Amino acid sequence: MDVVEKVRGGERIGLEDALKLYELDLFTLGELADERRRALHGKKTYFNINRHINPTNICKDVCKFCAYSASRKNPNPYTMPIEEIVQIAKSSWEKGAKEVHIVSAHNPEAGLEWYLGMFAAIKRELPEIHVKALTAAEIHFLSEEYGLSHDEILDRMVESGVDSMPGGGAEIFDEEVRDYICKGKVSSEGWLAIHRKWHERGKMSNATMLFGHVETRAHRIDHMLRLRALQDETGGFNCFIPLVYQRENNYLKVEEFPTGQEILKTMAVARIVLDNIPHLKAYWVTATINLALIAQEYGANDLDGTIERESIQAAAGAGSAHGMPLEEFVHLIKDSGFIPVERDSLYNELKVW
């Protein structure tokens, strides 16, 4: 049986077959992924009204792909006071944001109370806002820095009002690639173990994959299969987000960048392989809005959100510094033939536009 028949027959796809999917022509692969997407979500494309806050760029780790942390390539270190972070959250809430997405660097100077205190302070002011915060990499950093177990950090996150976890810090799970691009960061096993523990607390999280740098297609598929195995176990992942590597202002010397076709193929393969993760996000920040809109035809059913402001990817060349106006976001989805659905952070539908 060939791989197309296997996919259409509902068979689960392993490493060998997933590599064969990449060899299909773009339109056949897109058709297979679109069939999966329609079976799950019809023509709905989800987004939320959210605000990204990046409270510090001082980092003890040196990831070769990072253009955000304060370094020779970005010599402007900052750490926001908690009052400023709360003020940003309040301002965004007043403009309609339902979620704050808080990811920052591994700052050894800021203190554990600063990291956890900002969430508690936001919740005191805005009890209804959804706080999505702390990647597994940040949790691992706090655990090592302050001599606490992952469980203790996770329990304190829950106490401080964190509602869900973002998927950052996953990069690529292959240990050799990981050692090369982000040595010293949480290990692949550590990342998966932290998300497992979070799911065991009845909480949801997302999962990312950074691709388009020094990894191979097989590394990407291995990454997806490890996520699929954990999802079989816990069911705690809302969404998978393939992040396209941003090339500017960093130390990863990459000669060949993925083509638009390769990005779309990776989206489509992800939709087929990750049969148990309900949502696939084309994160417009790293994919560009135009490619993200096309990705709706290749399995993606979520475009993230309005964002308002974003610093991490923007530092590496993404056009996300000032977010995307809501009306434009809705208009672009409609224009591309899909139904814009505003959601909350856990994919409950709030409004069909």
SVG drawing of the C-alpha trace seen along z (x, -y; Angstrom):
<svg xmlns="http://www.w3.org/2000/svg" viewBox="-20 -51 49 53">
<polyline fill="none" stroke="black" stroke-width="0.4" points="0.0,0.0 1.5,-3.4 1.7,-6.3 -1.3,-8.1 -3.5,-5.1 -2.3,-4.6 -3.1,-8.2 -6.6,-8.1 -7.2,-4.7 -6.5,-6.3 -3.3,-4.4 -0.9,-5.9 2.3,-7.2 5.8,-6.4 9.2,-7.8 9.7,-6.1 6.2,-6.9 6.5,-10.5 9.7,-10.9 7.8,-9.6 5.1,-12.2 7.8,-14.9 8.6,-13.3 5.0,-13.8 4.3,-16.7 3.1,-19.8 -0.5,-19.6 -1.0,-15.9 0.4,-16.4 -1.6,-19.6 -4.8,-17.7 -4.1,-15.0 -3.4,-17.5 -6.5,-19.6 -8.7,-16.4 -7.4,-16.0 -8.0,-19.6 -11.6,-19.6 -12.5,-16.5 -11.4,-18.2 -12.3,-21.8 -14.1,-22.3 -13.2,-25.7 -12.8,-27.4 -9.6,-29.2 -9.0,-30.2 -7.3,-33.2 -7.3,-35.0 -7.0,-38.6 -3.7,-38.4 -0.7,-40.4 2.8,-39.1 4.9,-40.5 8.7,-39.8 9.7,-41.2 13.5,-40.8 16.2,-40.0 19.0,-39.3 19.9,-35.6 22.5,-33.3 22.2,-30.9 23.7,-31.5 21.6,-29.9 23.1,-30.3 19.8,-31.0 18.7,-33.8 18.8,-37.4 16.7,-38.6 18.9,-38.1 21.2,-41.0 24.6,-40.2 27.0,-41.7 24.3,-41.6 21.7,-43.1 23.5,-45.3 20.4,-46.8 19.7,-44.8 16.4,-45.5 14.2,-44.1 10.7,-45.5 9.5,-46.2 6.4,-44.2 4.3,-47.4 5.1,-48.0 4.2,-44.5 0.8,-44.8 0.2,-48.1 0.8,-46.6 -1.6,-43.7 -4.3,-46.2 -4.0,-48.3 -4.3,-45.2 -7.3,-43.9 -9.0,-47.3 -8.4,-46.9 -10.0,-43.5 -7.1,-41.1 -8.2,-37.9 -4.7,-36.5 -1.2,-37.6 1.5,-35.4 4.6,-36.0 8.0,-34.6 11.3,-36.1 15.0,-35.2 16.8,-33.2 17.8,-36.2 19.8,-35.2 19.6,-38.7 15.8,-39.1 14.9,-36.7 12.2,-34.0 9.8,-36.4 10.0,-38.7 9.2,-35.7 6.3,-34.4 5.2,-37.7 4.3,-39.2 1.7,-36.5 0.1,-37.0 0.1,-40.7 -1.6,-40.4 -4.3,-38.1 -5.0,-40.4 -5.7,-43.3 -7.3,-41.1 -8.7,-37.9 -10.3,-36.9 -7.4,-37.3 -5.7,-34.1 -2.0,-34.0 0.0,-31.8 3.6,-31.8 6.9,-30.2 8.4,-27.8 9.8,-24.5 13.2,-26.1 12.4,-28.9 11.1,-26.4 14.3,-24.3 16.4,-27.5 14.4,-28.6 14.7,-25.1 18.5,-25.0 19.0,-28.6 17.0,-28.4 17.5,-24.8 13.9,-23.7 12.5,-20.7 10.4,-21.1 7.4,-20.0 7.9,-22.8 8.2,-25.4 5.1,-24.1 3.1,-24.2 4.2,-27.7 3.1,-28.7 -0.3,-27.3 -0.5,-29.2 0.6,-32.4 -2.2,-32.1 -0.5,-30.7 -3.3,-29.1 -1.4,-27.4 2.1,-26.9 3.5,-28.1 5.4,-25.6 8.7,-27.4 12.1,-25.9 11.5,-22.7 13.6,-23.8 14.6,-20.4 14.6,-17.3 17.5,-15.5 20.2,-15.6 23.1,-16.3 21.3,-19.2 20.2,-20.5 23.7,-20.4 24.9,-22.4 22.2,-25.1 21.3,-25.6 23.8,-23.8 23.0,-24.2 19.3,-24.7 16.8,-22.2 17.3,-18.7 14.7,-17.2 13.8,-14.6 13.6,-17.5 11.3,-19.5 8.9,-16.5 9.0,-15.6 8.1,-19.2 5.1,-19.2 4.1,-15.7 4.1,-17.0 2.1,-20.1 -0.5,-17.9 -0.7,-15.7 -1.9,-18.8 -4.9,-19.0 -3.3,-21.9 -2.9,-22.4 0.1,-23.5 1.3,-24.0 4.3,-22.5 6.7,-24.1 9.4,-23.0 12.1,-25.4 12.9,-24.3 14.8,-25.6 18.3,-25.8 20.7,-22.8 18.2,-20.0 17.1,-17.4 13.6,-16.3 14.1,-13.1 14.9,-15.3 11.6,-17.1 9.7,-13.9 11.5,-12.5 10.5,-15.6 6.8,-15.2 6.8,-11.5 8.1,-12.3 5.3,-14.8 2.7,-12.3 3.9,-9.7 3.5,-12.1 0.1,-13.3 -1.0,-9.6 -0.1,-9.5 -1.5,-12.8 -3.7,-14.4 -2.5,-17.8 -1.3,-19.5 -3.7,-22.0 -1.7,-22.9 1.5,-22.2 3.4,-25.2 6.1,-24.8 8.3,-27.9 10.3,-29.0 13.9,-29.9 14.5,-33.6 17.9,-34.4 19.0,-37.9 21.3,-39.0 22.3,-35.6 25.3,-33.2 23.9,-30.2 25.6,-30.2 22.9,-28.8 23.5,-29.0 20.3,-27.5 16.9,-28.6 13.7,-26.6 11.7,-27.5 8.0,-28.4 7.3,-24.9 9.4,-23.2 7.6,-25.2 4.2,-24.2 5.2,-20.6 6.4,-20.6 3.0,-22.0 1.2,-19.4 3.3,-16.5 2.7,-17.8 -1.1,-17.7 -0.9,-14.1 1.7,-12.8 0.2,-14.5 -3.1,-12.8 -3.8,-13.3 -3.0,-17.1 -6.2,-18.9 -4.8,-22.2 -2.0,-23.2 -0.9,-26.8 0.7,-28.7 2.4,-31.3 2.3,-34.2 5.1,-35.9 7.7,-33.5 6.0,-32.2 5.0,-35.7 1.2,-36.5 1.1,-35.6 2.5,-32.1 0.4,-31.5 -2.7,-32.3 -1.7,-29.7 -0.9,-27.2 -4.6,-27.1 -4.8,-25.0 -2.0,-22.7 -3.5,-21.6 -3.2,-24.7 -6.4,-25.8 -5.0,-28.5 -3.0,-31.7 -2.3,-32.7 -3.6,-36.2 -3.4,-39.9 -0.3,-39.9 -0.1,-43.7 3.6,-43.7 6.3,-41.0 10.1,-41.3 11.8,-37.9 11.1,-37.0 11.2,-40.6 14.8,-40.9 15.7,-38.2 13.9,-39.9 10.2,-38.9 7.7,-41.6 5.9,-41.2 7.0,-44.1 3.6,-45.9 1.2,-43.0 -1.8,-42.9 -5.0,-44.9 -8.1,-42.8 -10.1,-44.0 -7.2,-43.2 -6.7,-39.8 -10.4,-38.9 -10.5,-40.3 -7.4,-38.3 -8.9,-35.0 -12.2,-35.7 -10.5,-36.8 -8.6,-33.5 -11.9,-31.5 -12.0,-30.5 -14.2,-31.3 -12.5,-33.4 -13.3,-32.2 -12.2,-34.1 -11.3,-31.7 -10.1,-31.8 -6.7,-30.3 -8.2,-26.8 -10.0,-26.8 -13.5,-27.5 -15.2,-29.5 -16.1,-33.1 -17.3,-34.6 -17.6,-33.5 -16.9,-36.5"/>
</svg>
